[in-house]
Amino acid sequence: MNPKTYTDISTEEMASLVTQPETVIVDVRDEWEFEEFNIGGVNIPLADIRNKRQELLAYDTLIVVCTNGVRSRVAAKDLCRQPDMQTKTIYHLHGGILGAED
């Protein structure tokens, strides 16, 4: 059996996906970063992603984001390994929030 993987997406693809029901943006930056600026969704810092992943069970599609894509890639990989996330569709915002084109 192949291991579960995530899919890299662009900001344009994210904008389309986030309008779908049962979809959530998961911002894995620290709380202060999220409070300073965010694009919506829920804030679960990378360090807490395993312990708080039950907050994501209500959603079918997860879009994991951070500032530049590094922490969110780690979080997406970790979520793919969790047994309770196997039925979820997991996307990763390639380049992070700063990668968004003006």
Protein Blocks (a to p, Z undefined) as FASTA:
>chain_A
ZZdddddddfklmmmmmmpghiacddfbdfklmmmpceedjdddfklmmmmmmmmmmpmb
dcdddfkommmmmmmmmmmmpmklmmpccdddehijmlpcZZ
